[in-house]
Structure formats: structure tokens, C-alpha cells
Amino acid sequence: MGRRIDYYDDPNAPKANSLVPSVNVVVENDKGEILMIRRTDNDNWALPGGAIDLGESVNQAGARETKEETGIDVVITGLVGIYSDPRHVIHYTSNNEVRQEFSIVLTATYLGGNIELSEESREVQWVPAKSIKARSMDRSMFVRITDYFERGGYPIALA
């Protein structure tokens, strides 16, 4: 399996050669904990998510990716924001793809299911909000989670 390397505003980063619409999903339980995965490709903590497949809606992709990576069933309920900063590129070493960031971050309600690991998730946990900062994660993921807590219910569109 290849690695995922995130670059932000790095003059030495490889140039983007693709743009793939993707989703991330914020699922908060009744204790105020956020569902997070520890990625297998870079060992960082992240919200569940991934590429939107042809033939599916943004909501379908969010629910599918959450189930695939965590075992948890959700219903999509809202939008945190759209993140498309060209200074953030993601290098996938398995095929030398370098993606420009394009992520739609959604909110969801927990419906059920049991936590399960996948090929993409080394760990899956409900993380208390106060301990999220202590987790190793990419800068862009931390921004998305912070926006969720601070947005006041209004979606954010960032360049």
C-alpha cells in the first residue's frame, strides 16, 4: 500500500495532476464526541471520507464512506463547508497521483452500527472534543473540525 503525503503552501510540493471531488463527514454522538479514524496510509487522525463515485450524490458518498471506514450508519444532515485550497495538495505514492484539495465536509446523525476497522482505518474512535487537538492530524483536517465547532450553523466556502 502506498502512502498519502499532504503538503500545504510548500514550494517543494509536487504539482497537482488531478482534482477529485471528495467528502468528509462529521458525526457527533449524544456525548459530544466526534467519530474519527486513524488512517492506514499516513497514520494521522481524520474524519471519515473519500472520493465521490460516479453515479452517487454527495450525501450517498458521505454515508457510504462513513460506513466503509467505520462500520457506523449515518444520515447526512448538513454542510460544514467546501474546501478547495490549491495550496493544499495530496500525494498518493502508490500511483504518483497528486490531488488538489476539493472536499465537501458534511454533518451527519448517527443511526447505528458497530465500530469496525477497514483497509483505510487503523483505528476508529469516538473522540471527545477537548482531546481532538492532541491527535496527530493534517492541518487541513484540523481546520475542518474547528470550522464545525465554530461555524454557528452556517456553511463555509474556502478558497
N, C-alpha and C positions, 0 to 999 in steps of 0.2 A: 504494500500500500504506500502511496506517495504521501508527501507532507503538504500542508497548507501553510503558506507564509504570508502574513499580512504586512503591508507597507503603507505608511501614511506620510505624505509630503516628503518622501525620501528621494533625493536626486539620483541615488544609485539603484532605485527600484526598476525592475524590468518594465517595459512599456506594455500597456494593456493591448490584448489582441482579441478580446471578446467582451460582450455585455450580456449578462444572463439575468433576467428578472427573477428575483427570489423573495421569499418571505421569512420572517422570524415571528415567533408567537410568544406573547407574554400571557402566561396562565398564572393567576393568583388564587390561592386557596382561601378558605374561610379563616385561616390563621394569619393571613397577610404574607405568606411565603410564596416565592416565585419558583416555578418549575424550570430547572436548568440542567444542562448536560455538560459533561466534561468530554470534549471532543477527542476522538482517537487520532486525528490527523495532526493536531498541534498541542494537545494536552491542555488547552485553555477551556475555561468555562464559557458557556454561551446559552442563549435562548434556543429552543428547538427551531429548526427551519431548514430551508433548502430551496432548490430551483422549482419554479412553476413549470409543470409539464404541459406540453401541447394538449389541448382539449379539456383542460381543467380551469376553473375560476381561481381567483386569488384565495377566496375562502376555502375552497376544496383543497388547494395546495397547503394552506396553513393547517387544516385539520389532519390531512394525510401525513405531512411531515412530522407533526407533533406525535401522532400515533406511532409512526415508524421508528422514531428516535427515542421515545419514552415509554410506549405502551399505554399512554393516557389518551382517553377520548375527550374531545372538546367540541364546543360550538363557537365559531368566531362571532365576536360581539362588537368590535370596533377597530379603529385605526389609531395607532400612536403617531406614525409618520412615515414619510418616504425619504429614503436616504440614497443619494446619488452623487456623492462627492468624488470627482475624478482624481483627487489626490490620494484616495484610498484604492489600492489595487491588491488583489489576492492572487498569489502564485500557487498553482497546483502542480507540484513537481512530477506527478505520475504521467501527465501528458503535456507539460510545459504550457498549459493554459494560464493566461494572466488576465483576470477579470477586473473590469472597472466596477466599483461598487454600484449596485442597484438593488436595494432591499426595501420591501414594504413591510413595516412592522405592525402587527395586528394584536388585538387583545382577544382573549377567549375565556369562556367559562368552562370549568372542569365538569365533565359529565360522569366519569367513572374510569374503570380500568385499573390495572396494576402496573407499577413501575417495572419496566423491562429494559435491558440493555440491547443495543443494536451494533452493527458494524461501525456506526458513526459515533456511538456514545459509550465511553469507558465507564462513566458513572452517570446516574440520573438521581437528582435530589430536589426536594422542596427546600429552598434556601431562604432563611429569614432575611428580610430587607436590610436589617442592620449589619449583616455579615457579608453582603454581596461585595462590598469594596475590598474585602480581604481575599477574594478569589482572584486567581490569575486569569485575566481575560484581555482580549484585544481592546484597544482604545475605543474603536467604533462600537463594540458591544456595550461597553460601559456607558457611552453616550446614549445609546438607545434605551437602556434600562433607566438611566437618570431622567431622560425625557418622559418616560412612562410615569414616573413618580411625580414629576414636576409640571407636567403639561396642563393640568387643570381640566382635563377632558377635551381639550382642543387638539386636533391633529397638527403635526409639524411637517413642513416640507423643507428639507435642507438641500442646498446645492452641493 
